[in-house]
Amino acid sequence: MQVPIKKSLERVPGGMMIVPLLLGAVVHTLFPSAGGYFGSFTGALFSGSLTILAVFYVCMGASIDVRATPYIVKKGGALFASKVVASILVGLVLGHFLGEGPVSGGFFAGISTLAVVAAINDTNGGLYMALMGQFGKPKDVAAYSILTIESGPFLTMVTLGVAGLSAFPWQTLVGALLPLLVGAILGNLDRDMRGWLGGAAPVLIPFFAFALGAGIDLKSVWTAGLLGLGLGVAVVVFSGAILFTADRLTGGSGVAGLAAASTAGNAAAVPAIVAGANPAYKDAAAHATVLVAAAVVVTAILVPIVTAWWASLVRHREEERADGPVRDGEGGAV
């Protein structure tokens, strides 16, 4: 008898990340001492998120191809730069009003600069490549090799520092980037290593997701439902507008920009890493993790709808231009 566990998880947007994270949160909420009680390898699964993530980022780095074609660099670079600009703008505005901590009361309780910046910074690569494979060109799909640089907490740390919030020591910034760089070096020196390490990245996602969830008490984040929905919509609208503009300015149709206006599943890991590097963000991290996880699901639903709608409009306009006006025998348009 076979149970379609993997297929069922894949039907949920970001399921390989979201479902194990929620499972870990449920276990921690009902049995908060479970990890310490069992100890050993079981305990390590509850508390080893940073170690697993370090390996994950080495594997992700191996998928970066530094020999990308000029088009890929242009397209991927424009989208990457737009993501950075969007997150810095948000960091500057929210950082001015909120600082490092979360909102303490009301409907927006739990929202923080960290949560919003982390949700904007990292693109859902699988979703982007799937959408561009359907509505774009192969070289548009390959542009994600540049966007892969977003992976990890490095850009979020830089953004928070640029926004004037608590800065991170240069050693911490370099340390956040090193696993990705090591992977990139290995993957570009040996394409077999790229295939081997790159193929391992998806396998690690549910393990670090469970460990992250094991640090979340669901009783303290019950408001994440509507707030997470709002965050997801805001990511699509705000970052989508900036990415769409950048895509059009670089000769694109805007489809790639909209396809990149999502939140990656592994972005939910960033708040915990940032808080581990700088205690000033500790209060915001638990709420931010759940909010970003909600944004992953919301953007995974909205982005395909918006992208497909715009792609159909673009295709319709191209067909109209290709057909041109039908003319009569006198040379006038009918």
C-alpha positions in Angstrom: 0.0 0.0 0.0 1.4 3.4 -1.0 0.4 6.7 0.6 1.0 9.8 -1.7 2.6 11.9 1.0 5.0 13.8 -1.3 2.4 14.5 -3.9 0.0 15.7 -1.2 2.6 18.1 0.2 3.4 19.4 -3.3 -0.3 20.3 -3.8 0.0 22.8 -1.0 1.7 26.1 -2.0 5.2 25.9 -0.4 4.0 22.7 1.2 7.5 21.2 1.7 8.3 24.2 3.9 4.9 25.2 5.4 3.6 21.8 6.4 6.7 20.6 8.4 7.0 24.1 9.9 3.4 23.9 11.2 4.0 20.4 12.4 7.0 21.5 14.4 4.9 24.4 15.8 2.1 22.1 16.8 4.5 19.7 18.6 6.2 22.6 20.4 2.9 24.1 21.4 1.5 20.9 22.8 4.7 19.3 24.1 7.2 22.1 24.6 9.8 19.9 26.2 9.7 17.1 23.6 13.1 17.9 22.1 14.9 18.0 25.4 13.1 14.9 26.7 14.2 12.6 23.9 17.6 14.4 23.3 20.2 12.8 21.0 19.4 12.8 17.3 15.7 13.6 17.9 16.6 16.6 20.1 19.0 17.8 17.3 16.1 17.8 14.8 14.2 20.2 17.1 17.1 22.6 17.6 19.4 22.2 14.6 17.8 24.6 12.1 21.0 26.8 11.7 23.2 23.8 11.0 20.8 22.3 8.4 20.4 25.8 6.8 24.2 26.2 6.5 24.3 23.0 4.4 21.2 24.1 2.5 22.9 27.3 1.4 26.0 25.5 0.2 23.7 23.4 -2.0 21.9 26.4 -3.2 25.1 28.2 -4.0 26.2 25.3 -6.2 23.3 26.0 -8.6 24.7 29.5 -9.4 26.3 29.6 -12.8 28.8 32.5 -13.1 29.1 32.0 -16.8 25.6 33.2 -17.5 24.9 34.8 -20.9 24.5 38.6 -21.2 20.7 38.4 -21.5 20.5 36.3 -18.3 22.7 38.7 -16.5 20.6 41.7 -17.7 17.3 40.1 -16.9 18.3 38.5 -13.7 20.3 41.5 -12.6 17.4 43.9 -13.2 15.0 41.7 -11.1 17.6 41.2 -8.4 18.4 44.9 -8.1 14.6 45.6 -8.0 14.1 43.3 -5.1 17.0 44.9 -3.2 15.6 48.4 -3.9 12.1 47.4 -2.8 13.3 45.9 0.4 15.5 48.9 1.2 12.6 51.3 0.7 10.4 49.2 3.0 13.2 49.0 5.5 13.8 52.8 5.5 10.1 53.6 6.0 9.2 50.9 8.6 12.5 51.1 10.3 11.8 54.8 11.0 8.5 54.0 12.7 8.9 50.6 14.2 12.7 50.1 14.8 13.8 46.6 15.4 10.9 45.4 17.5 7.4 44.2 16.5 4.1 46.0 16.9 2.9 45.2 20.4 -0.8 45.6 20.1 -3.9 45.9 17.9 -4.6 44.2 14.6 -0.9 44.7 13.5 0.5 43.0 16.6 3.6 41.0 15.6 4.3 42.8 12.3 7.9 44.1 12.1 10.4 45.6 9.8 12.2 42.2 9.9 9.1 40.3 8.8 8.3 42.6 5.8 11.9 42.8 4.6 12.4 39.1 4.8 9.2 38.5 2.9 10.2 40.8 0.0 13.9 39.9 -0.3 13.7 36.2 -1.5 11.9 35.0 -4.6 10.2 31.6 -4.9 12.5 30.1 -7.5 10.4 27.1 -8.3 7.3 29.2 -8.9 9.2 31.7 -11.0 10.8 29.1 -13.2 7.5 27.2 -13.7 5.7 30.4 -14.7 8.4 31.5 -17.1 8.6 28.0 -18.5 4.9 28.4 -19.4 4.7 32.1 -20.3 8.3 33.1 -21.1 11.4 31.9 -22.8 14.1 29.4 -21.7 16.5 32.3 -21.2 14.0 33.9 -18.9 13.9 30.8 -16.8 17.7 30.8 -16.6 17.6 34.4 -15.2 16.8 32.8 -11.9 20.5 31.8 -11.6 21.1 35.5 -10.8 18.2 35.7 -8.4 19.6 32.8 -6.4 22.0 35.3 -4.8 19.0 36.4 -2.7 19.0 33.1 -0.8 19.9 33.4 2.8 20.0 36.1 5.4 22.8 38.2 3.9 20.6 40.7 1.9 18.2 41.0 4.8 21.0 41.9 7.2 22.4 44.5 4.7 19.0 46.0 4.2 18.3 46.4 7.9 21.7 48.0 8.3 21.1 50.4 5.3 17.7 51.3 6.9 19.6 52.6 9.9 18.6 49.8 12.3 20.9 47.7 14.4 24.0 47.0 12.3 25.7 43.6 12.0 29.5 43.1 12.4 31.2 42.5 9.1 32.2 39.0 10.3 28.5 38.1 10.6 27.7 39.5 7.2 30.5 37.5 5.6 29.6 34.4 7.6 26.0 34.7 6.2 27.4 34.7 2.7 30.2 32.2 2.9 28.1 29.0 2.6 26.6 30.3 -0.6 30.0 31.3 -2.0 31.5 27.9 -1.1 28.7 26.2 -2.9 29.1 28.5 -6.0 32.8 27.8 -6.2 32.3 24.0 -6.0 29.4 24.1 -8.5 31.4 26.2 -11.0 34.6 24.2 -10.7 32.8 20.9 -11.2 29.4 20.5 -12.9 29.0 17.1 -11.3 29.3 18.7 -7.9 26.7 21.3 -9.0 24.2 18.5 -9.9 25.0 16.5 -6.7 24.8 19.5 -4.3 22.0 21.2 -6.2 19.8 18.1 -6.1 20.3 17.8 -2.3 18.8 21.3 -1.6 15.1 20.4 -1.8 15.6 17.4 0.5 16.8 19.7 3.3 13.8 22.0 3.2 11.4 20.0 5.4 14.1 19.3 8.0 15.1 22.9 8.7 11.4 23.9 8.4 10.4 21.4 11.2 13.3 22.7 13.4 12.1 26.3 12.8 8.6 25.4 13.7 9.8 23.7 16.9 10.7 27.1 18.1 7.2 28.7 17.6 4.4 28.7 20.1 1.1 28.9 18.1 -0.7 30.4 21.1 1.3 33.6 20.7 0.9 34.0 17.0 -2.8 33.3 16.4 -3.2 36.7 14.7 -0.9 35.7 11.8 -3.9 34.5 9.7 -5.3 37.8 8.5 -2.0 39.7 9.1 -0.1 37.1 7.1 -2.7 37.4 4.3 -2.2 41.1 4.3 1.6 40.8 4.2 1.4 38.4 1.2 -0.9 40.7 -0.7 1.4 43.7 0.1 4.4 41.8 -1.2 2.7 41.0 -4.5 1.4 44.6 -5.0 4.5 46.5 -3.8 7.4 44.4 -5.1 5.3 43.4 -8.1 5.0 47.0 -9.2 8.7 47.7 -8.9 9.7 44.4 -10.6 7.2 44.9 -13.4 8.7 48.4 -14.1 12.2 47.1 -14.0 11.3 44.3 -16.5 9.7 46.7 -18.9 12.6 49.2 -18.7 15.0 46.4 -19.7 13.0 45.4 -22.7 10.7 42.8 -21.2 7.0 42.5 -21.3 6.6 42.7 -17.5 5.7 39.0 -17.2 9.0 38.0 -15.6 8.7 40.9 -13.1 5.3 39.7 -11.9 6.5 36.1 -11.8 9.2 37.1 -9.4 6.9 39.0 -7.0 6.7 36.1 -4.5 8.2 35.0 -1.3 10.4 31.9 -1.2 9.7 29.1 1.3 13.2 29.3 2.8 12.6 33.0 3.6 10.7 31.9 6.7 14.1 30.8 8.0 15.7 34.2 7.8 14.1 35.9 10.9 15.5 33.2 13.2 19.0 33.5 11.6 18.9 37.3 11.9 17.8 37.1 15.5 20.6 34.6 16.2 23.1 37.1 14.8 21.7 40.1 16.5 19.6 39.8 19.7 17.9 43.2 19.0 15.6 41.2 16.6 14.8 38.4 19.0 11.3 39.7 20.0 10.4 40.1 16.3 11.7 36.8 15.1 9.0 34.3 16.2 6.2 36.4 14.9 8.1 37.2 11.7 8.7 33.5 11.0 5.0 32.7 11.0 4.1 35.9 9.0 6.7 35.2 6.3 5.4 31.6 6.1 1.9 32.9 5.6 3.2 35.2 2.9 4.8 32.2 1.1 1.4 30.6 0.8 -0.5 33.8 -0.2 2.1 34.9 -2.9 2.2 31.3 -4.2 -1.5 31.6 -4.9 -1.7 35.2 -6.1 1.4 35.4 -8.3 0.4 32.7 -10.8 -3.0 34.3 -11.2 -1.6 37.8 -11.8 1.2 36.5 -14.1 -1.2 34.4 -16.2 -3.6 37.4 -16.5 -0.9 39.8 -17.7 0.7 37.2 -20.0 -2.7 36.7 -21.7 -3.0 40.4 -22.3 0.5 40.6 -23.7 -0.2 37.6 -26.0 -3.4 39.2 -27.2 -1.7 42.5 -28.0 1.1 40.7 -29.9 -1.5 38.8 -31.9 -3.3 42.0 -32.8 0.0 43.6 -33.9 0.9 40.6 -36.0 -2.4 40.4 -37.8 -2.5 44.2 -38.4 -5.6 46.0 -39.9 -7.4 44.2 -42.8 -7.4 46.6 -45.9 -9.7 46.8 -48.8 -8.8 47.0 -52.5 -8.5 50.8 -52.4 -5.8 50.5 -49.7 -8.0 51.7 -46.9 -8.6 49.9 -43.6 -11.8 47.9 -43.5 
